Amino acid sequence: MQPIKIAIMAMGGEGGGVLADWILDLGESNGHLAQTTSVPGVAQRTGATIYYIELYPERQAELDQASPVLALMPLPGDVDIVLASELMECGRAVQRGLVTPERTTLIASTHRVYSIAEKSALGDGRVDSAALLAHASSAAKRFVRFDMAETAEQSGSVISAVLFGALAGTGVLPFSRAQFEATITRGGVGVASSLKAFATAYQRASAPGEEILPFAQDDSDAFGRQERRHAERSEESPLALHPAVRALLGRIDAAFEAPARMMLREGVRRLIDYQDPGYAGLYLDRMAAIAKTAGTNDRLLEETARHLALWMSYEDTIRVAALKTRGSRFERVRGEVRAGEDQVMAIDEYLHPRVQEIAETLPAAIGRWIERPGWPRRLVERFTQKGRIVTTSSLSGFLMLYAVAGMKRWRRATTRYAAENTAIEAWLVRITATAALNPELAVEVAQCQRLVKGYSDTHERGVRNFETVMAAVQKAGTTLAPATLRELREAALADEHGTQLEAMLTRYALA
């Protein structure tokens, strides 16, 4: 007779400890000896923690005439049930060998909370969710999964209650639904919402065939409906109330072909939000020049429209301040922390602007004066050598950032704008010149804007890589194969030190 062995993979704030306590209470209240341990993590996202529980029937212990020795940690190949609060945690359990096709029931949520490595990658560092699900499916004896975060949100509860309901629905534990629900009731906190989430998850997990639904089927219908709605919206320009916005949308419909209109509207929307309608007009001026060169090359026009809008809305201190003081952000944070209407919420921002970033926000003459060696620079460095915490939920902190955000009216007079504008114009000239001789290569040149992103050190590295790649394009000329430029771009996005890019340039004799 072996204990029932259960491992819970959860992140901080998701109620993994509550779930472990529920399972412990469930066992102890229904004739089982139970033991739980936890090993908290500190490095992965909000701290990934492994909770481990073993349950052993008291009646069997009496027959054995001995107390069982229960383990403190899960061992690879020796776990009956694994519960994962998020898809990457599910993948970690499989990677650790805790999930085996001979014995393990795997219960996991399919939503994602991206890891630091995924979010800090220069390119798209996200792990393929479909690959994670396929790997988990082959590793487990039974795999029950659905978006449990969405179920918890719809129920007004937390994901631990959903996982508890899914566990009950699988029927792998020797306890009835009533015994599970009684455990939640004994907890005495958030009982109604927890029971609602439990019931939804129980029904979902106990449905025939639920555990074998492939990922593509799980979301394809909703994705298809979303794509169709998006296509329907893109047929006509949205109704705009402001005359300047109506004029911009009308200009898109009159001057550009249908395939590029949706992307151009998104670009105009983004740049109006970033600066003003006049700035969005400059965007359309630039795109009109590209359209004359692109001709019928819809892909070149769309890619240039996408990346030009991104570059023209570069991240500076003004943009950061504007985003941090928006009402929608305060509402989003309040929703994320589940603050009640009668609760006071405080938001602390950690800010550490450098002298260069401060100078770039000021009018060009003043910015250059501060950047030069001398007492003005030393004075600014004295106040910026250490980061500071600004409470944007307080009046003083909010007004400070709100004043910085209001400086966008002078953005086009700053040194940062002059530098970005010069780089954008040079990039557009290169696209135009390349498109005349090699349109496919011009598309790859347009996509090289992906290298320019972020702020501070990240932005500097991106600009350096972009300039290196453009120098290689200049050296090779329009005879450069589009696939080669694509490889150079992906190499530049592969690591922040540029090692792979240097190796690729050497390989193609473009260094």
N, C-alpha and C positions, 0 to 999 in steps of 0.2 A: 504494500500500500504506500503510495507516494502522496505528498502534499499537493494541493492545487497551487500552481506557481503562476503569479501574475506580475507583469512589469508594466509600469505606466511611464510613458515618455511625454513630458509636458514642459512648457516654458513658464517663466515667472508671470504671475498674475492671471493664469488660466485656471486656477483651482485644482491643480494636480494633487495638492495636499488634502483638499476637501474630498476629492474622489477616493484617494487612498483611505481616508478616515471612514468614508461611507462603506467601502468594501470590508474594512476591518470590523466595523460595527455590525454589518450584515452577517458576517461569519460568526462573530461572538454571540450574537443574539439568536442564532439559529443552529446551535449545537456544534460549533467548530472552534478549535484552538486557532488563534490567528496571531501573526506577527508582521509588522511593517517597518521598513527602513527607507531612508532616502539619502541620496547623494546629490547635493545641489551643485549646479555649475555656475560659472561666473563669466565665461568668455563668449558663449554662443548667444547672440541676440540678447534677450532679456534674462538669460541664465537658464539653460536647459537642465532639468532635474530628472533623475531616474528614481521612481518610487517602486519598491519591490514588496510584494505581499505573498505570504504563504498561508494556506488554510488547510487544516487537518481535522477530520471528524473526531469529536470527543469520544463517541462510542467506540471507534476503532482504537483509540488510545487505551481505553479501558480493556478492550479485548487483547491488545498487545501487552497490557500490564506494564506499560512504560510511557514516558512522555516523549513525544517526537523531538528531534533536533531540527529546528527550522533554520534555513540559511538566511544570510544577511544580504546577499547580492545575487542577481540572476547570472546564470552561466550559459554560454553559447550552447545551443542545442537542447536546453533543459528548461524551456518555458512553455507553459500551456496557453497563456493568453497574453497578448501585447496590446495595450491601448495607447494610441498616439494622438496628441491634440492637434497635430498639424502634419502636412505631408512630408516635410523634410525630416521631422522627428521619426516618422514612419520609416523613411529611408535609412536613418541612423540605426534604428533597431535591426533592420535587415542586415546592414553592414556589420554590425556587432555580432551577428550570428544568433541573435535571440529568436529569430523567426525561422521555423523549419517546416518543410512540407509534410512531415510525418505526424506532427502533433499540434502546431501552433494555430490558434485562431487570432487573426490580426484585425483589429478594429481601429480605423483611422479616419480623421477628417481630411478632405481633399483640398481645403483652402491652403494658401501659402502665406507665411510670414518670412520675407526674404532675409537671408543671413547677411552678416556684415561683408563677407567675401563677395556675395552676389551684388550687393548694392554699391560696393566701392570699386568694382571692376570698371576699367576705362570703357569697355564695350558692353555688350549685353551679356552679363555674367550669370543670368538666371539659369538654374538647373531645369532641364526639360521635365515638366510635371508628368507628361504622358510616359516618359521613360521610367520615372520613379514608380508610377503605378504599375506598369508592366512588370518591372523587376519585383515589386512587392507581391504581385499576383502569383508569380511563379515560385516565390519563396515560401508562401503560407499554405497551410492546409485549407483554410477558409479565410477569405478577405472581405470584410464588411466595410464599406466606405461610402461617404457622401459629405456634402459641405455642412459640417456640424456647427461651424461658426455662424453661418446664415440661419440655421435652425435655432441656435441660441438667441440670436438677435431678434428673430421673429417672435420668440417666446418671452422675450424680456428677461432671459436668464443668462447663465454662463455655460461654457462648453463642457464643464465637468458634469453637469446634469444630463447633457446630451450623450456623453460617453457612457454614463451610468445606465441610461435607457437603452443604448445600443447593446451594452453588455448583457442586460436582462433579455433583450429581444433575441439574441443569438441562442439562448438556452443552454449555454455551455457550463453554467454554474448550477449546482443542485438546490436552487432557491426559486420560489414562485415570484410572480410579478408583485403580489401583495406584500411579500416580505421585502422586496426592493423598495417599494413605495413607503412602507412603514419606516424604513431606515431614513429616508428623506424627511419624513414627518418628525421623527425624533430629533433631527438636527435643529429644527425650530427656527431656521433663518431662510427667508425667501422661499417658503414652502410652496406656495401657490404657483409661482413662476417656474420653480424647479420641477414640480410635478407635471406642468404643462410641457416643458421641454423634454422631460423623461418620456411622456406618453407619445409624443411625436417621434422621438428616436426609436422607441420600442416598436412602434408600428412599422417604421422604415426598415429596421434591422430584421424584423421577423417576417417581412414580406418574402414570398418565394422568389428565389433567383436574385435577390437584391445584392448578394455578395459577389456575383459574377458579372455585373454590368460593366462593360468596358468603359474607359474614360471618355472615349469619343461619343458614345451614345449618351452618356450622362449629361453632356453639355451641348451637343451639336444642335439640337432643336432650338434651344434658347439662343445660341450663337447665330443660327441661320435667321431666326426672326429679327435679331438685332441688326444683322447685315441688310436684310430686306428693308427694315424701317429706315436705316441709314441711306440706302440707295433711293428710297422714295423721297426722303427729305432733300437729297441733293439734286433732284430734278429741277426745282425752282428755288430762287433766292428766298431766304426767310424774310418775313415782314419786318422792316426796320422803321422805327419812329423818328429817329434823328435824321435830318435832311442830309448831313454830310455822310452818314453811314449808308443811306439809301443811294446816294450818288456813287459811292464806292462799289456797292453791290451791282448797281446798274452798269457800271463800267466793266465789271467782270463778265456779265452776261453779254455785253455788246462786243468786247474786244478779244475774248478768249473762247476757245473751243470747249465743248461740254466735258471731255474727260478731265480737264484740269480745274474746272470751276469749283468743285467741292474743296480741293486742297487750297485754292486761292482764297476762298471764303474763310477757311480756318485760319489762314495766315493773316488776313485782314482783321479777323476777330482778335487774334492774339496780339497784334501790334497796336490796335486801338486800346486794348487793355493795358499794354505795356507803356505806351506813350500817348498818342492821340490820333485822330483821323488823318491829319497831315502826314504823319509818319507812315501810316498804312498806305497813303497815296504814293509816297516814295517807293514803297514795296511794289506797288503795281506798275510804277514807271520802270523799275528795274526788270520786272517780269515781262513787260511789253517788249523790251529790247531783246530779251532771251527768246520770246515767242517768234520774233522775226527770224532768228537764226535756227531755232528748233524745227520750224516748219511743221511737218506732220509727225514729228517724234514726240508722241504724248508722254512717254516715260521720262524723257529729258526734262520736259516742262514740269511734270509733277514732282520729280525729285528735286529740281532746282527750287520750285515753289516751297516745298517742305523745308529744305535746309536753309534757304534764305530767310524764311520767317524765324527759324530757330536762331540763326546767327544774329539777326537784327534785334532779337529780344535777349541779348546776352545778359548774364547775371552780373550785376554790380550792387554796391551797397544800397542804392536807391531802390532797386528791385527787391532785394531781401527785406528791407524795411517795409515796403508796401505789402508784401505777402504776409509778414508777421503781424500786421495791424489790421488785417481784414476781418470783418465781422464773421464771415463764413469760416475762418480759421478758428475763431473762438468757439463757434458752435460745434465744429468738428471735434475739437479737443474735449469739449464738455461731453459730447456724445461718447467719445472713446473712453473717458474715465468714468462714464456713467454717473456724472454728478447730478444730484437732484435739484429741483427748482429752489429749494430752501438751503442749498449748500453753496458756500463761497469757494470759488476755484481760483488758484493762483498759477500763473504761467511764468516760469523763469527762463530767460534766454541767455545762453552763454555766448558772448560775442568777443572776438579777438581780431579786430581789423588791423591790418598792417599800415605802415606809413604810405606805401604805394597805393593801397586801396582808398585811403582817405584823400590823398592828393588827386587821384583820378576822378573823385566825385566833385571836386571843386572846379571853378572856372579855370581854363587852361593856364592863364598867367600865374594865378595863385598856386595851382597845383605844381607847376614846374619850379616855382620859388621854394615850396616846401620840400620837394624831392632833392634839391641841390644840397650838398654838404653845408652845414652852418647851424646857427642857433635855432632857426625855425624848425628844422628837421629834428634836432636834438630835443626840442621842447615837445614836439608831437610824439617822438619815441618814448619820452619819459612817461607820458600818460597812456601809451598803448603797449608798453613792453609786457604787460600782463593782461590777460583777459579779464573781462568784468561781466557780472551777472546783472541783467536788466529784467525787471519784473514788468512785462508788458501788460499784465492785468491790473497794474496800478496806474493811477493818473499820470504820475511823473514819468514812469517808464514808457507808457503808451505815447505820451506827447513827444517824448524824445525821438522815438522811431517814426512817429507820424510826421514830425518836422523833416526828418531825413527823406521820407517817402515823398514829401511835397516838393523836394528839390528836382523832381523829374522835369519840371518846366524849363530848367536850365541844363538838362542832360546834354543837349546837342552843342553846348558850349564847353564841355569838359574835355580833358585830355584823353580820357578813355574812349569817348565817342569818336574823337578824331582818329585814334589808332585803329579802332574796330572798323570805322567807315573806310579807311584806306585799305585795310586787309580785305574787306568785302568787295570793294571795287576791283581790286587786283584778281580776286578769285573769279568774279563774274567775267572779266576780260578773258581769263584763261579758258573758262567754259565756252565762251563765244568763239574764241579762236580755234579751240579744239573741235567744236561741233561742226565747223565748216569743212573739216577734213576727215574726222573720225567720230561720228555721233555716239557710238557705243562707249568710246573712251571718255567723251564729255560727260556721260552719265556717271561714270566712276569718279571723275573729277568733282562733280557736284556732290557725290556722296562722301567725299573726303572731309566735308564740313563736320562729320561725326567726330572727328578728332578734336575739335575745338569745343570744349564744354566745361561746365563747373566754374569754380572761382579759386582764387588764391593759388596754391602750389599746383593743384590739379589743372587749373586753366593754363598755367605757364608750361607744364609738361605737354599738354595738348597742343598748344600753339607751336611749341618746339617740334613736335612730331609732324604737325601739319606742314610747317615750313620745310622740314626735311623731305617729306614725300613730294611736295610741290617742286622742290629743287631736282628731285629725281625725274619728275615729269618733264621739267624744262630740259634736262640733260638728254633724255631719251627722245623727246619730240613726240609727234603724233603717230610715230610708228610703234610706240609702246603698246603692247597687247593689253586690252581691258582686264583680262584675267590676272595679269601681272600686277597692275595697279591695285586690283582688289586684294591680292595677296599682301602687298605692301601695307595697305590700310588695315587689314586684319592683324598683321604683325605688330603694327603700331598700337593697336588696341589690346594686344595680348598681355603686355606687362608695362608697368609704369616706368621702368628704367630704360626702355628702348633697346634692350638686348636683342630681342627677336627681329626688330626692325633693322638693326645694324647688320645682323647675319643675313637677312633677306637682301639688303642692298648690296652686300658683298657678293652674294650668290649671283645676282643679275648684273654685276659690274656697274652699279649705279652709285656707289659710295663716293 
